[in-house]
Amino acid sequence: MSLFIRKTFFSKFLFSFFIFSSLSFAEDTRNTFLSWLSKEDPALNKEIIEDTNQKFRAKYGLFKTRFSDFKKTEWDASFLDLAEESLEKKTGKTITELCNTTNAQLKSGISTSISRFSDPSKSQFSSLFSTYLSTNLALSKAGRSLGISEANEEIWKNNVNRIAANESMGGNAGDGAVAVNFLFDKMGRIVFVGNFQDASEEIKAQYASKRLTDGTVRYAVDKKVWQLFTPSNTTPALKDQLSRDLARHNGAPPQASNASFQIQCNLALRKLMGR
């Protein structure tokens, strides 16, 4: 066999192997996504499965199975291809687009070595990946961009009132104020809001590894009166981004100093008490 033929054969083999591996991985991811969605958003999952089933029966008839195994634990690739279309119709994103975008965000925000899966079998997403994915799903359903600022507004909106309501006023937060803690990745995306002991073990581990950074927002009784605290080594660009994103939710920029915050905090408290 000539060198040219051997090289051509080897190149075709590698290309075929790459395509097969990519498809297999995509199929694993799509099955894992639907399993995840059944717990994250059962109503949407039901809509996707029912819509896909109708498309599948119309295309393949009654005798072709939708499943890839006898136990019916995983969907067949042909069913998953149609499920891509069903999710896109509901959210504007296919399963693959949503998962790949989320994975890219995870790797840029945490580490290129981190996996989206919790175990080698790829049967379940990690809790950290699920955190990114659930925010992206909510944004997609609302027809919004999957950018960092949109994600920060979404996760803050969904958590801050509940967390603030459970915090005691005063103490370390200061007179008439409450403190809300959060963690953000190296791209400035907020991934957790609340007391750190309530975070998942994976999020705690990433924080301990210094792949996540802690921050605190101090609120007066009026949410427009607030301050942002981050570690001294936080870059100005990251702090500015967090300030802008939180300002959009709070309806005002952060107070420039502790003195101005305390003055505005006392005024808000007096106003609440009718003084």
C-alpha positions, 0 to 999 in steps of 0.5 A: 500500500502506497504512503499516499493511500495509507495516509488517506485511509488513516485520515478517513478513519480519524474523520469517521471516528471523530464524527462517531464520537461527537455524535455519541457524545451529543446523544449522551448529552441530549439524553442527560438533558431530558432526564435533567429537564424532567426534574428541573421543569416537568411541565416543559419536559412533558411538552417536549416529549409529547411534541416530539412523539407526535413528530416521531410517529408522523415521520416513522410510523407506529412500529419504529421504537423511540428508545435505544434500549429494551429498558426504555431508559434512553431515547433513540438518536432519531427521537433526539433529533426531533426533540432538538426541534421541539425544544427550539420551538419552545425556547429558541434554542436546541438541546445541543446549543443550550448544553454547549453554550452552558458548557463553554460558560462553565469552562471559561468561568471555572476551569477548562478541566471541569466536566459538565457531568457528575460521573464518568457514565455521563448519566447526570449533570453536575450540580454546578453545570445544572446551576448555569443550565437552569439560568440559561433555560429560564433566559431562553424561555423568556427570549433573552440573551444568555449573556453574563449580565442577563444571567446575573439579573436572573439569578439575583431576581430569583434569590435576593428577596428570599435570602434578604427576608431570612437575614436579621437586620443589623449585626455585621450588616450595620444598623437598619441593614441586611447583608446578602452573600453571593459567589461569582466566577472569574467571568463575573457571573453570579452562580450562587446567592445566599449563605455559603453553608447552604451551597452544594458540595461542588460549589463549596469545593470550587470556592475552596479551590479559589475558582469562585469568589465571594461578594456581599451586597448590603441593603437598606430597607429600601432596595435602592439603597445598597452597597457592593463588597468584593475582595480587594483583588477583584479587578475593576472591570469585574466589580464594575460589571457586577455593580451595573448588573445589580444596579439594573435590578435594584433600580439605582447605583450603589452608594459610594461610601459607608457614610453615604450608605448609612445616611441613606439607610437611616433615612429609609428606615425613618421613612418606613417608620413614618418619622 
